[in-house]
Amino acid sequence: MAITAAMVKELRERTGAGMMECKKALTETNGDMEAAIDLMRKSGAAKADKKAGRVAAEGRVVIAMSDDAKRAAVVEVNSETDFAAKDSNFVAFADEVGALALANNVPDVEALIALTEASRTALVAKIGENVQVRRLVWVDAGAGQLASYQHGAKIGVVVSMAGGEDEMGKHIAMHIAASRPACVDESGVPADLVQRERDIQIDIAMQSGKPREIAEKMVVGRMKKFLGEITLLGQPFVMNPDQSVGDLLSSKGASVTGFVRLEVGEGIEKKQENFADEVAAQAAAAGK
């Protein structure tokens, strides 16, 4: 497979490694980005996987919750610029999208797009930017209740909890907004993700000269740390890092049954403009 400059650039952004190291890793893995990252982690060439949900698009996340706090619709509406995202017309449209989703029990984002298309088209004509209704996620409380938190307009979190006080629910939602857990507990971590990390850690330990049986014992602690970092219950609570979220919930007789965290632009790549280069290019064009 041909290794393109764009592939090398992406790997550099995700690992912080040098261009030649990235090209070599991609060549050895026949262009497989994830395999190249694993290879570089094993060799120590990767500094970090820095891509992690790179935010590119602008817009707003809106949470529309039922009066009894038993069900919530979390929606993401995108604009091209942050300026447009703060426009009162855009804000009103985003709020309308959330309210319509909740009021009509809209099943999925495709149905929500159809329901709001006329309003969206009118808004595009008014503000002069492309506007998209991108995501709709439902959260149900079950036998418990919902708590929510919004960090500005760009991050929205809804937590489903059993037991505990309303204030604690908000604090847990704030923690999720800040710490980005992948799931509630270890049972929610995909088995292939656990195995992938374990294989990487064993390989790293063996490269230090340890026999495989010793390396396998060494990674037990590392895997515990890894799972603690990516699961809500294992993470240190942001308001009291000496206590894990799991321990906090247990002390209050509460539990988290699920959560949703949406951040504007997750997974959307946006061209990064260099302002100085843009001005220079315009000046050069003007001088011709």
N, C-alpha and C positions, 0 to 999 in steps of 0.2 A: 504493500500500500504506500502511495506517495505521501510523504510527511510535508504538510504545508506550513507556511509561516504562521498562519492563524492558529494551527494546532500547537505549535511551539509557544506562541504568545499566551495561549490559554493555560498551558502547563506551567509556564513561568509564573503567571498570576496566581495559580493555585498552589504552587510549591515554594516560590521564592528562590528557586535554584537558577543557575546560569543557563544561557541559551544553548550552549553545546551539550550540557548535561541533559537538558530537556529533549533535545533532538536525538541524542543517543538513546535515551530511555524509550522514546516513541518508536524509534527504528527497531529496537530489540523486542518491542511488544506489538510490532506491526500496526502501529497507530491506535492501539487500545488505550484510551486516556486513563481509565481507572487502573488498568494493569500497570501502566507506566508510573502512576503515583505510588502504587504498592511497591514496585521495584525500587523506586527512589527512596522510599521510606526505609526499606530493608538495607539499602546501601548507605543511608545517612545523608543522601544528597538533598532530600526534600526538607525544607525548614518547617513547612506547615502547609496543610491544605487550606488555602486562604479563600477559596471560592465561596464556600459555605453560604448559600442563599444570597448571592450578590444582588443587592437591590439596585434596580436601574430605572424602572418606570416611576412616574409620579401618580398622585391620586389620594384617595381616602379609604379607610376601613370604617364601616358603620356596623354597629351592633343594635339590632332591634329585638327587644326582649318582651315576652308576654307579661301582662300585669301580675300574674301569679308566680313569675320567675321560674316557670317550669319548662319553657322552650324559648330558644333564641335563634335568630337568623343572623349570621355574620357574613357581610358582603364586602367585596373589594371593587371599587370603581376607579378606573385609571384615566389620567389625562397625560398630555405630552410634557407639560412643564409644571413646576411647583407653583408658579404664578397663577396658572389656570386652576390648580387644585384648591387655591385659597379664594377664588372668585365666588361671590355669594350665589351666583346662578349654579355653579358646579356643586357647591356645598348643599344647596337645596335639592338638586337632582339626586345626589348620593343619598341623602336622608330619605327622599321619596322612594328610591329603590329598596332600601332596607325596610321601610314601612309597608310597601306593597308586597314584598316577599313574605313578611310575617302575616299580614292581614289576609292574604290569599293562599297561604300555606303552599307556596310555589315549590314544586318538587325538586327542581334542579336549575342550574344556571341557564341552560338553553331556554327553558320556559320563562325564566325571569328576563332574559334578553328580549324575547318576543313581546312580553308584557310591557316593557319600558321603551321599546324601539321608537315610538313616535316622539316621546319626550327627549330621548337621546339625540335624535336627528335635529330637533329644534334647538337643542343646546349647542350642538356642533356648529350650526349656522350662526348662533349668537356669539360664541366665544372664539370661533375660528380655529379650534383645535380638535383633533380626533379624541373621542371619548369612548371608552369601552367598559361594559359591565363584565368583569373578568371571573369573579368567583362567588359562589354561594355555598356556605357550610351551615348545616343545622346542628344544634346541640340540644339534647333532651336531658332533663334532670332525673328522670326515672322516679324513684322513691325519695330522692333528696331535693336539693334546690340548686339554682344557678347563681354564680357570682361573676362579675365582669370587671374589666379594667381597660381603659384606653389610654395609651401613651401618645398624647397629641392626637393627630389624625391618622398616623401611619401604622400604628400597631394596635390590634384589638385582641383581647383574650377573654374567653368565657370558660369557666370551670364548673363542672358538675360535682357537687359535694354531698356527702351524707354526714349529718352531725356538724357540730361546730357553730360558731357565730357568724353573722353576716360580715363583720369587720375582718375576721380571719379569712373568709372566702376572698375578699378583695385583696388582702395581703398575699395570698397564694397566687392570685391572678397577676399581681404586680411582679412577684418572683418569676413567674413563667415568662412575662414580657421581657424581663431583664436577662434571664439565664437560658432561655431557649431549650428546654428539655425536649428530647425526641419522643418520649412516651411516659406513662405514669410510673411503671416499675419494670423490673427485669423481664417479666413475662411478656411484655409488649415489644421487646427488642427482637427484630428478625434474627432467626438462627443463623442465616448466612452472614449477617453483619458481625455477629459474635465470632463465628468461625474465622472470618476474614481477619479480624483484629488479632485473634489468638495466633493464627499462622504467622502474621507479621511479627508479633512479639517473640514467638519462638525462634524465628529466623534471625532476629536481631540478637537474641541471647546466644544462639549457636555461633554467630559470627564473632562473638567475644571469646570463643574457644571452649564453651561449655558443651558437654555431651547432651544429646537430645533429652535423655531422661531427666537431667538436671535442669535443662532449659524449660521443660514442661512444668516443673515444680516452681521455677522462678516466675513464670508468667501468671500464676494464680493471683498473686497480689496485684499485678499490673491490670489483670482483667477486672478485678474487683473495683479498682480505681476507675477504669474505663467505664464500667457500667454505672458507677456512682455519678460520673460526670454527665452522662447522657440521659439519666432517668430522673424524673421529678423527685421521687421519694429519696433518692440517694444524694441529691445535691445539697450543699450547705445552704441554709435559708439566708436570703440576702439581707434580712434585717437582724439576723443573729447567726453569723457564719460558724459559731461553735456548735450549732445544733442543725441536724439535717431536717429537711422538710418532712421526712417520714416520722422522725422522732417528735417533731412539733405536732403533727396531726394526731399521733398516738396519745400524746399528753393531753389533748383536748377531746379525745374520744371521737375524732372525725376521720373521714377518709375521702379521697378523691377518686371518683369513678371514671373520669375522663376530662379532656380539655381540648380546646381549639385555640390556636394562636395564628393569626394572619398578620403578615407585614406587607405593606405596599411594595409591589414590584418584585417579590421573590421569584427567582428563576427567569426573569426577563432581562435580557442583555440590552444595553443601551450604548450607542456609540459615544465614546469619550472624546469630547472636542478639546483641543489645545488652543486656547484663546490667542496666545502669541503667534502661533503658526497660522491661525485663521486670518489675523490682521496682516501678517506679512504676505500671505497669499493674495489678499485683496489689494494690498499696496502694489504688489508686483503686477497684478492684472491691470490696475489702473494706469500704470506707467507704460503699458504697451501701446 
